[in-house]
Amino acid sequence: MNILFIDRDTIQTLARRTLIEERLGYGTELATSIADVHMKFKKGLYDLVILDHHTVENGQRCFDYITGEDAEQKILTVSSAVRCVVQRCEDCVQNYNVRRLNNPTPFPNIMRMIEDFTFYDCDHYDHETNLLSV
């Protein structure tokens, strides 16, 4: 599995990447800007994108670009931001392949989400009411 991190180049990001590489055996790459995202996606799609749309500059544009290239791209957003990358929660669930975790998220939760991405729904979406759960 090849994972693209879109985040700031911090100790926390390095630690997450290192743990994923060592414990799960997956390859990771880092993009810190929209220009990096464009360059990385010229090489092809990723198995999973982990995006902190709140801390990286132009995080929303990164999301829009990726989903414009492939609406089915698996994207895990990990952010302390209150608002999501998609305006209406039901659009995210129905039209994209996005899951969201709040920061801080214990690393084992991130690893579980990576391993079993398709078996999880976004924590913020209630399928019975089709509403954002706060």
C-alpha positions, 0 to 999 in steps of 0.5 A: 500500500502506498500512502500520501500524507498531506500535512506540515513537515513536523515531528508528529507527521514524521512519527506517523509515517515512520510507524506506518512504514515500520509496523504496517510495512506500507510506503509513505510520501509527504506533500506539504503544498498544493504544488507537491500534491500536483507533482505526486499525483502526476505519478499516479493515484495512491491507495490512501491519502491522509490529509490534515486540511486545516494545517496545510496551506490550501488544504481544501484546494488539495482535497478538491484537486484529488477528488477532481482526479478521482472521486473514489480516492480513499482519503482519511482526514485527520484534523482539529478543524470543526468543519470538514472538507466537504460542505454537506456531510451527506455529500461526503458519504454519498459521493466520496470515499472520505473518513474523518478523525479528529486530532488528537487521535491515538495512533492505534486508531489511525492504524486501524482506520488505515488497515480497515478503511472500507469497513469504517464510516465517518465518525461524524455521519449518522446513516439513519438520519443522514445528518452530521452527528456532533 
